[in-house]
Amino acid sequence: MEILKKLHASNLVEWAKDKPGVVVLSADLTGSTEADLFRDAYPDRFFSMGMAEQNMMSFAGGLAREGFFPFVHTFAVFIYRRAFDQVAMSIAYPNLPVRMFGFLPGLTTPGGATHQATEDIALMRTLPNMTILETGDATEVESVLDVAHAVAGPVYIRMLRGEIPRLFDRAQPMQLNRARVLSTGSDVTLFSSGVCTEEAMRATQVLRERGVSIHHLHISTLKPFRDPFVLEAAAQAKYGVITLENHTIMGGLGSAAAEIMAENGFGKKLIRLGINDIYAHGASRPYLMREYGLDAMAVVGAVEKLLGKPLGIAENDLSAVRLDAVHSEAKAEAL
């Protein structure tokens, strides 16, 4: 598997070179959000706002009113928890083209509850005019800039940093409101997003070997959630649907799937895998995903529940786990 380091940092510099209206804002986390190379390349287009996220959001709204395209960089928790009112009133309400890059989504940090953005999608989905994207690999980190920049209004992006695997073909970039079909089948439909897709792929490989037909879709657009591929996949599942997300099961991908299934009268069983109404503690990402049921074995267990029978799959039957260094030069998980 190809692993790339600090991909967003270098990609943003190249992507923005012929877009003078694109400016970057940072809240005292420039290196930690890979905005440092942009700062060095285009110092006149970079604003260091200090530890004042509420002011930064209002400032970004003002820049957007003057014709700029602000790209806000900070940890996800500081966007929706600390500055939600400013995001709502200064950005979403006037429908301004501010792109908010939220780093360390969900359980991708050992920083514990203060730094784990586990309910960000739930809150941001409630804002009118807001588009929500989530990156799952290097290909999506590279292509999310084009997708976000093409949206007329505000965009919230759950962004990956550090050491990132390439799971998807570079020739197939992220598309707005279009799921990525990773496998087709008729027994069980699986929707996964973000870093959970890598775990889902580990599970679906061995499940197919055991004769289970899996229809697996990777979801990168969480709002709007009107992809016809998603509706079709949910409708055709024989035994039911599973969602797997790096987020609380309330208000995120699982809730979005439940809403469209109920609204369309599908009458299918739904198992939502994610964080269950709890604050997580701090630890490495592989440990946290295993501890809170966001890993490949959780998918296997959910499939067994839908089928009503054990499949005899153990952890050692799955492909090897890719281990990320907690403290690395690329800051894969460290604060």
Secondary structure, 3 states (H helix, E strand, C coil): CCEEECHHHHHHHHHCCCCCCEEEEECCCCCCCCCHHHHHHCHHHEEECCCCHHHHHHHHHHHHHCCCEEEEEEEHHHHHCCCHHHHHHHHHCCCCCCEEEEECECCCCCCCCCCCECCHHHHHHCCCCCEEEECCCHHHHHHHHHHHHCCCCCEEEEECCCEEECCCCCCCCCECCECEEEECCCCEEEEEECCHHHHHHHHHHHHHHCCCCEEEEEECEEECCCCHHHHHHHHHCCCEEEEEEEEECCCCHHHHHHHHHHHCCCCCCEEEEEECCCCCCCCCHHHHHHHCCCCHHHHHHHHHHHHCCCCCCCHHHCCCCCCCCCCCCCCCCCC
